[in-house]
């Protein structure tokens, strides 16, 4: 067990102790002193977590089961949420949610991948992995937003598109490819924000946007570190080496110009304070939407196209 994982487990243990002490009917001086010491220890451990920089540790934070998901942000940031169902071809996909909402008196279209909290929800949401009908539903909603001149915001937390036989039979690759093409042409401002995992084409299919943002402890990659290690070294246990080599963290990707900005998180990660995390996302969305709305449509589309054509170009010297 690495130091960061141990620190997180220690924090969870201390929080359980605090909950127990605070539930007691009366607190004497000794109990109050215990609570003070426990809070002090938690603050010390969280400050240690703030120094976490390794790519694998960031990966673990991105996958934390208590991390806020799409609907958590919808509840905290947006109002008048109205979900849209179905792709009008096959079925509805509960892993990729779409709908209209109001953001600071502005009507927008929201897209988001949703993982489940418990076993039942995870099965219902297919562990956040979208099927072709999810991507086709997303495209239908994006075209609707374009028709009514509404900005589009996509929240992404997906390990990858669903690789099952049924998904392949229904055209998973084609659905993703069409989204890539059509998103590059949309005549409205688009923002994509990676809040946890941004995995492969499953994430990219709703991330061809004017602004691609990442939360501080999120990751974005063409394959998982475990998958990369299995291919490169035939050993998934080398996932930490793979994660470091792949440059999957927000800081690395901003340096490579693959993304347009990094959104800070509360101390210890977004799961420690979802309200504060949502407030930081809210502020970032407001700022970028104001900038994008001031750009003429033709220039917006042209800039989006050039950005993805020139992404991550770099040279090395012998």
C-alpha positions as CSV (number, residue, x, y, z in Angstrom):
1,X,0.0,0.0,0.0
2,X,1.5,3.4,-1.0
3,X,1.7,6.4,1.3
4,X,-1.2,8.2,-0.4
5,X,-3.6,5.3,-0.2
6,X,-2.6,4.7,3.5
7,X,-3.2,8.4,4.2
8,X,-6.7,8.3,2.7
9,X,-7.6,5.2,4.7
10,X,-6.3,6.9,7.8
11,X,-8.5,9.9,7.1
12,X,-11.6,7.7,6.6
13,X,-10.9,5.9,9.9
14,X,-10.5,9.3,11.8
15,X,-13.7,10.6,10.2
16,X,-15.6,7.5,11.5
17,X,-14.2,8.2,15.0
18,X,-15.3,11.9,14.8
19,X,-18.8,10.8,13.7
20,X,-19.0,8.4,16.7
21,X,-17.9,11.0,19.2
22,X,-20.2,13.7,17.8
23,X,-23.1,11.3,18.1
24,X,-22.7,11.0,21.9
25,X,-25.5,12.6,23.9
26,X,-23.1,14.9,25.8
27,X,-19.5,15.9,25.3
28,X,-17.2,16.5,28.3
29,X,-13.8,18.3,28.2
30,X,-11.9,15.1,27.4
31,X,-14.2,14.3,24.4
32,X,-13.8,17.8,23.0
33,X,-10.1,17.5,23.3
34,X,-10.2,14.2,21.4
35,X,-12.3,15.8,18.7
36,X,-9.8,18.6,18.4
37,X,-6.9,16.2,18.1
38,X,-8.7,14.1,15.5
39,X,-9.5,17.2,13.4
40,X,-5.9,18.2,13.7
41,X,-4.7,14.8,12.5
42,X,-7.1,14.9,9.5
43,X,-5.9,18.4,8.5
44,X,-2.3,17.1,8.7
45,X,-3.0,14.1,6.5
46,X,-4.9,16.2,4.0
47,X,-2.1,18.6,3.7
48,X,0.1,15.6,3.0
49,X,-2.3,14.5,0.2
50,X,-2.0,17.9,-1.4
51,X,1.6,17.0,-2.2
52,X,0.5,14.0,-4.2
53,X,1.9,14.3,-7.7
54,X,2.4,10.9,-9.2
55,X,0.2,9.9,-12.1
56,X,-1.0,6.7,-10.5
57,X,-2.0,8.5,-7.3
58,X,-4.0,10.9,-9.5
59,X,-5.6,7.9,-11.2
60,X,-6.7,6.6,-7.9
61,X,-8.2,9.9,-6.9
62,X,-10.0,10.2,-10.3
63,X,-11.6,6.8,-9.6
64,X,-12.5,7.5,-6.0
65,X,-16.0,6.0,-5.4
66,X,-17.2,9.1,-3.5
67,X,-16.1,11.5,-6.2
68,X,-19.0,13.7,-7.5
69,X,-20.7,12.4,-10.6
70,X,-22.6,14.2,-13.4
71,X,-26.0,14.3,-11.6
72,X,-24.2,15.6,-8.4
73,X,-23.0,18.6,-10.4
74,X,-26.5,19.1,-12.1
75,X,-28.0,19.3,-8.6
76,X,-25.6,21.8,-7.3
77,X,-24.9,24.1,-10.3
78,X,-28.0,24.0,-12.6
79,X,-31.7,24.6,-12.4
80,X,-34.8,23.5,-14.4
81,X,-33.1,20.3,-15.4
82,X,-35.2,18.3,-18.0
83,X,-33.8,15.0,-19.2
84,X,-34.1,13.8,-22.8
85,X,-34.3,10.1,-23.4
86,X,-33.7,7.8,-26.4
87,X,-31.8,7.9,-29.7
88,X,-35.0,7.3,-31.8
89,X,-33.3,4.3,-33.3
90,X,-32.8,1.6,-30.6
91,X,-33.2,2.6,-27.0
92,X,-32.2,4.9,-24.2
93,X,-28.8,4.6,-22.6
94,X,-28.7,5.3,-18.9
95,X,-24.9,5.6,-18.9
96,X,-24.9,8.8,-21.0
97,X,-27.5,11.3,-19.8
98,X,-28.6,14.4,-21.8
99,X,-31.0,17.2,-21.0
100,X,-31.8,20.9,-21.0
101,X,-31.1,23.1,-18.0
102,X,-30.7,26.7,-16.9
103,X,-27.3,28.0,-16.0
104,X,-27.3,31.5,-14.4
105,X,-30.4,32.6,-16.4
106,X,-29.0,31.0,-19.6
107,X,-30.6,28.0,-21.3
108,X,-28.0,25.3,-22.1
109,X,-27.8,21.7,-23.2
110,X,-26.1,19.3,-20.8
111,X,-24.4,15.9,-21.6
112,X,-22.9,13.7,-19.0
113,X,-21.7,10.2,-18.3
114,X,-23.0,8.7,-15.0
115,X,-21.5,6.0,-12.9
116,X,-23.5,4.4,-10.1
117,X,-22.9,4.7,-6.3
118,X,-24.0,1.2,-5.3
119,X,-24.0,-2.2,-7.0
120,X,-27.6,-1.8,-8.3
121,X,-26.9,1.7,-9.7
122,X,-23.6,0.6,-11.3
123,X,-25.3,-2.3,-13.2
124,X,-28.1,0.1,-14.2
125,X,-25.7,2.7,-15.5
126,X,-23.4,0.0,-17.0
127,X,-20.5,1.3,-14.8
128,X,-20.6,4.6,-16.8
129,X,-19.7,2.9,-20.1
130,X,-21.9,4.2,-22.9
131,X,-23.4,2.2,-25.8
132,X,-23.9,3.4,-29.4
133,X,-27.4,4.6,-28.5
134,X,-25.9,6.8,-25.9
135,X,-23.7,8.6,-28.4
136,X,-26.5,8.8,-30.9
137,X,-28.7,10.3,-28.2
138,X,-26.0,12.8,-27.4
139,X,-25.7,13.8,-31.0
140,X,-29.5,14.2,-31.3
141,X,-29.4,16.5,-28.3
142,X,-26.4,18.5,-29.6
143,X,-28.2,19.1,-32.9
144,X,-31.3,20.2,-30.9
145,X,-29.1,22.7,-29.0
146,X,-27.6,24.0,-32.3
147,X,-31.1,24.5,-33.7
148,X,-32.1,26.7,-30.7
149,X,-28.7,28.3,-30.3
150,X,-27.9,26.9,-26.9
151,X,-24.4,26.3,-25.6
152,X,-23.4,22.7,-24.9
153,X,-21.6,21.5,-21.8
154,X,-20.4,17.9,-21.4
155,X,-19.3,16.3,-18.1
156,X,-17.1,13.3,-18.7
157,X,-16.2,10.5,-16.3
158,X,-16.0,7.3,-18.3
159,X,-13.4,4.5,-18.3
160,X,-14.2,3.9,-22.0
161,X,-17.1,3.1,-24.4
162,X,-18.7,-0.2,-23.7
163,X,-16.8,-3.0,-25.7
164,X,-19.5,-5.6,-25.6
165,X,-20.7,-7.7,-28.6
166,X,-24.1,-6.0,-28.7
167,X,-22.5,-2.6,-28.8
168,X,-20.2,-3.6,-31.6
169,X,-23.1,-5.1,-33.6
170,X,-25.0,-1.8,-33.2
171,X,-22.1,0.2,-34.5
172,X,-20.1,1.5,-31.6
173,X,-17.1,2.7,-33.7
174,X,-19.4,4.4,-36.3
175,X,-21.4,6.2,-33.6
176,X,-18.2,7.6,-32.0
177,X,-16.8,8.6,-35.4
178,X,-19.9,10.4,-36.4
179,X,-19.9,12.4,-33.1
180,X,-16.3,13.4,-33.7
181,X,-17.2,14.7,-37.1
182,X,-20.4,16.5,-36.2
183,X,-19.1,18.1,-33.0
184,X,-16.3,19.7,-35.0
185,X,-19.0,21.5,-37.0
186,X,-21.4,22.6,-34.3
187,X,-22.4,26.2,-34.7
188,X,-22.7,26.9,-30.9
189,X,-20.2,27.2,-28.1
190,X,-19.1,23.9,-26.6
191,X,-17.3,23.0,-23.3
192,X,-16.2,19.6,-22.2
193,X,-15.0,19.1,-18.6
194,X,-13.4,15.8,-17.5
195,X,-14.4,15.3,-13.8
196,X,-12.9,11.8,-13.3
197,X,-11.7,9.4,-15.9
198,X,-11.6,10.4,-19.5
199,X,-11.1,7.1,-21.3
200,X,-10.3,6.7,-25.0
201,X,-12.9,7.3,-27.7
202,X,-15.7,6.9,-25.1
203,X,-14.7,10.3,-23.7
204,X,-13.5,11.9,-27.0
205,X,-16.9,11.3,-28.6
206,X,-18.4,14.1,-26.5
207,X,-15.2,16.1,-26.0
208,X,-14.6,17.8,-29.3
209,X,-15.3,21.2,-27.8
210,X,-14.1,24.8,-27.9
211,X,-12.8,24.4,-24.4
212,X,-11.7,21.1,-22.9
213,X,-11.2,21.4,-19.1
214,X,-10.0,18.9,-16.5
215,X,-10.4,18.8,-12.8
216,X,-7.1,18.8,-11.0
217,X,-7.2,15.1,-10.0
218,X,-8.8,13.8,-13.2
219,X,-7.1,11.8,-16.0
220,X,-7.5,11.7,-19.8
221,X,-5.9,8.9,-21.9
222,X,-6.3,6.7,-24.9
223,X,-6.1,3.6,-22.7
224,X,-6.1,2.8,-19.0
225,X,-2.7,2.4,-17.3
226,X,-3.5,-1.2,-16.6
227,X,-4.3,-1.8,-20.2
228,X,-1.1,0.0,-21.4
229,X,1.0,-2.1,-19.0
230,X,-0.6,-5.3,-20.2
231,X,0.3,-4.5,-23.8
232,X,3.8,-3.0,-23.3
233,X,5.1,-5.3,-20.5
234,X,2.6,-8.2,-20.5
235,X,2.2,-7.3,-16.8
236,X,-0.7,-5.1,-15.5
237,X,1.1,-4.7,-12.2
238,X,3.4,-2.2,-14.0
239,X,0.4,0.2,-14.1
240,X,2.3,2.9,-12.1
241,X,5.1,3.0,-14.6
242,X,2.6,3.1,-17.5
243,X,0.6,6.0,-15.9
244,X,3.7,8.1,-15.5
245,X,4.9,7.4,-19.0
246,X,1.5,8.1,-20.6
247,X,1.2,11.7,-19.4
248,X,-2.4,11.4,-18.4
249,X,-2.7,14.0,-15.6
250,X,-4.2,17.4,-16.0
251,X,-0.9,19.2,-15.5
252,X,0.8,17.0,-18.2
253,X,-1.9,17.4,-20.7
254,X,-2.1,21.2,-20.3
255,X,1.7,21.3,-20.9
256,X,1.1,19.3,-24.1
257,X,-1.7,21.7,-25.1
258,X,-4.2,18.8,-25.2
259,X,-6.6,20.7,-22.9
260,X,-7.5,24.3,-22.3
261,X,-7.5,24.6,-18.6
262,X,-7.3,22.9,-15.2
263,X,-10.1,23.4,-12.6
264,X,-8.8,23.3,-9.0
265,X,-10.3,20.9,-6.4
266,X,-10.9,21.3,-2.7
267,X,-8.2,20.0,-0.3
268,X,-7.7,16.2,-0.7
269,X,-9.9,16.0,-3.8
270,X,-13.5,16.7,-5.0
271,X,-14.9,13.9,-2.9
272,X,-14.0,15.6,0.3
273,X,-16.2,18.6,-0.4
274,X,-18.6,18.2,-3.4
275,X,-20.2,21.6,-2.8
276,X,-16.9,23.4,-3.0
277,X,-15.9,21.4,-6.1
278,X,-19.2,22.3,-7.8
279,X,-18.6,26.0,-6.9
280,X,-15.2,25.8,-8.6
281,X,-16.6,24.2,-11.7
282,X,-19.4,26.8,-11.8
283,X,-16.9,29.6,-11.8
284,X,-14.9,28.0,-14.6
285,X,-17.9,27.4,-16.7
286,X,-19.2,31.0,-16.3
287,X,-15.8,32.4,-17.3
288,X,-15.4,30.3,-20.4
289,X,-18.9,30.7,-21.6
290,X,-18.6,34.5,-21.5
291,X,-15.4,34.2,-23.6
292,X,-16.9,31.8,-26.1
293,X,-20.2,33.8,-26.6
294,X,-18.2,36.8,-27.6
295,X,-16.5,35.0,-30.5
296,X,-18.3,35.0,-34.0
297,X,-19.7,31.6,-35.0
298,X,-17.5,31.2,-38.1
299,X,-14.4,32.0,-36.1
300,X,-15.5,29.7,-33.3
301,X,-15.8,26.7,-35.6
302,X,-12.6,27.4,-37.4
303,X,-10.7,27.8,-34.2
304,X,-12.1,24.5,-32.9
305,X,-11.1,22.7,-36.0
306,X,-7.5,24.1,-36.0
307,X,-7.1,23.3,-32.3
308,X,-7.7,19.6,-32.8
309,X,-5.7,19.4,-36.0
310,X,-2.7,20.9,-34.2
311,X,-3.1,19.2,-30.8
312,X,-0.1,17.8,-29.0
313,X,2.5,18.6,-31.7
314,X,6.0,18.6,-30.3
315,X,9.6,17.9,-31.4
316,X,12.6,16.3,-29.7
317,X,16.2,16.8,-30.4
318,X,18.7,13.9,-30.9
